[in-house]
Amino acid sequence: MLADWVTIVLGIVIIFLAVVTALGFRRKENGPGWRFTWWAWVTAVGNVVFGVLLVAVRVWGGG
């Protein structure tokens, strides 16, 4: 049961981080295109970390 709750919480966090990552994209002030901000980098790395944790919980949590 605990593993299921952890999985649900991690899933919500991953969705939240994905949204923040999308918001991290800002239009360049001088020209076309997009600039990948430092906050977008941080949240993208966070997505990978939580994704790995999510899989680990499901595998080792007996799920």
Protein Blocks (a to p, Z undefined) as FASTA:
>chain_A
ZZmmmmmmmmmmmmmmmmmmmmmpccdfbbgdddddfklmmmmmmmmmmmmmmmmmmmmn
oZZ
